[in-house]
Amino acid sequence: MPQSETTIAQAPSALAELSVREFLAALAARTPAPGGGSMTALVAALAAAQLQMVIGYTRGKPRFVALEAILTDYDTRLTRAGEVLRELMQEDKAAYEALNPFMKIPVLQRHADAAYPAVVAAAIRIPQAVAATAANIIEAAEFLQDKVNRMLISDLGVAAATAMAALESAELNVLVNLPLLENPPAAKAIALSLIDLRKESRRRYSLISENLLKQLSTSFFAAAPVYSA
């Protein structure tokens, strides 16, 4: 019997406890889950962890002592983001395992099941949350880019690029399930909100990328850097 959204939220975070090798094997297996949703949550969690590393190598240095409170605050935010994303990895797996049986039965039969709306809502809500969290990571990277150890700016760029990829992937994971929502106006509103989120995050990421590529290329290109975001 398909699980309710409440049951999904209470599932243990087993995926986050797997080794890298085990997770890759589970992802590659011909099984309904884990799939793109859990993978996307993991990618966003990697971006958060990478940005935390940048902060870790900045905090405590005399040059950045005035920024200690800000850096500590962002480290705390990113810790929480990582925790949320690890939970979403497991929730996404549970959501798809609940949705998959419904996709194998006739539409009218699906809609007759009282559990179906909650299962669809979970399949949409979870990647939405991943997208929002990834957007927050990009925003953090933009804010921190001129406040961290310059030796780590490439790592900051990698974190931002990875978070951007996670956001765009999460949008795909939402869009594939939106047609299942029985409220077309609500589905359209969700799609439009994701477009706005992606555009704003892409704007932020473009600024980060352009800035970092100029900084990193200046040392070996005499005049103007050849790279352009």
N, C-alpha and C positions, 0 to 999 in steps of 0.2 A: 504494500500500500504506500503511495507517495507520502513523503514526510511533510509536516507542516513547517512554516517559516520558523516557528518557535523552536521546534526540534532541531532544525538546521543550525540555529544560532548557538545551541548548547553542545554541538559536536566538539570533541577534543581536537586539539591542534596536532594531529598525527603527522600531517605532511611536513610541517616545520621541523619535526624531529628526525626526518629521514636524512641520511647522508646525501651528498651531492650525487654520488653514483646511483643510489637507490631512487632518488627523485627523478633523475634522468631516465632510468629504466621504467619507472612507473609512467612517466610522461610519454615515452615511446611505445608503450604497450598498447595493444588493440583492445582498450577498455574505454568506457564512456568518460571516465574521469580518473585522475586529474587530466585536464586539458588546457586550452588556451586561457581560461579564466584564472586558474590557480597559477599557471606560469606567469601571467601578467602581474598578479599580486606579488609574486616572488621577485620579479624584475624591479618593481617599484621599491620593494624592501631592500634590494641590493643598492639602489640609488640612494636611499636614506642612509644606509650603513656607510657608503662611500663618502657622503657628505659629512657624516659624523667623524670619519677618519681625518678629513681636512680640518675640522674644528679641533680635534684632539691634538694635532700637530701644531696648532696655533695657540691654544690656551697655555698660559703659564710663561709665555715668552715676554720679556720686558717690553718689547715694542708694542705688544697688544694688551698690556695690562689695563688700559682704559676701557677696553672692549670686553673684559672678562664677564661682566654680568650679561651682556648681549649674547656672547658665545655660549655661556652656560644655559641661557634660556633656549637658544636654538638647538643645543644638544639635547635638552629635555624634550623639546617638541619632536625631534627626529627619533628619539627613543620611542616615544609614544606612537609615532607613525609606523615604525617598524613592527611594534607589537600589534597594531591594528591590522597591518598588511599580512602578518603571519596568521592571524585569525581569519582574515578574508580568504586566504589560500584554502583553508579547510572548509569554510562556509561555501565557497564556490563549488568545491568538489561535491559536497552534500547537496547543494542546490541542483546541480546537473544530474546527479544520481536520482533525485526526486522527480526531475522534469522528464528525463529520458523515457520512462515507461509511458507517460502520457502521449509522447510523440509517436508511439506505436499503435495507438488506438484511434478510432474515428473521431472527428472533431466534435460531433454532437455528444459523444460519450464522455469526452474530456470535460466539456462544459457542464455536464450533468453531475460531475464529481465536485463536492463542496470544497475539497482540498486544492483543486486546480488553481484558482485565482491567487492563493497565497504562494504556491510554488512558482508561478509565473512572476509574481512580484519580487520574490527572492532572487530569481535568475536575472532580473533587471537591476534591482537595488544593489547587489553585491559589486558588479563591475562599475556601477555608478560611484560607489564609495572608493573603489580603487582609483578611478579617474580623478576624483576630488583630492585624494591624498597625494597622488602623483603631481597634481597642479600645485599643491602646497610645497612640495619638495622643490619644484622649479622656482617658485617664488622665493623660497629660502636661499637657493643658490644665487639668484639674482641679487638679493640683498647682501649676501656674504662675500660676493666676488672681490670686493675691494677692502675686505676686512679680515682676510686670512693670509697665512704664510704664502708668499708668492711661489715658493717651491712646490706648492700643492695645487696651483691653479688648474693644471691639466686634469687632476683628479676631480676638482670641482666641475670642470667641463664635462667629464665623463659621467658624473652623477646627474647633471642636468640633462645630458643627451639620453641617458638611460631612462630617466623619469619621463621625458617627452615621449619616448617610444612606448613606455608603459601606458601613458595617458591615451595615446592614439589606439593602442591595442585594446584598452578597456572600452573605448568608444565602440569599437567593432563588436565587442562582446555584448554590449547593451543593444546595439542596433539589430543584431541577429535575433534577439528575443522580443523586441518591441512589437512585431506583428502579432504576437500571441496575446498582447494586452487587449482586453475587451473594451477599452475606452480610447478610441482613436484620438480625441483631443488631448488626452493625457499623454499618449504616446508621442504626439507631435511636440508637445511642450518639453518632454524629456529630451527628444532629439535636438531641439533648438537650444536647450540649455547646454548640451554637450558641445554643440558647434561653437557657442560663445566661449565655453571653457577652453576648448582646443585653440581657438583663435588668440585668446589672451595669453595662454601658455606658450603658444608658438611665437608670439611677439616677444615675450620675455626671453625665451630660449634663443631667439635670433640675436637679441642684444648681447646676451651672455657669450654666444658663439663668436660673434663678430669681435667683441672686446678681447676675448681670450686668444683668438687666432692672431690678432694684431700684436698682442703682447708676446706671444710665443714665437712669432716669425721675425720680429724686429731684430733679434740678435744675429740672424744670418742673412737678412736681406737689408742692405744698406739704407735705401730710401724708404719707399712705401712698401709695405708687405704685399706679396702677390696673392695672399689668401683673402677671400671676401665671403662673408656669411650670406 
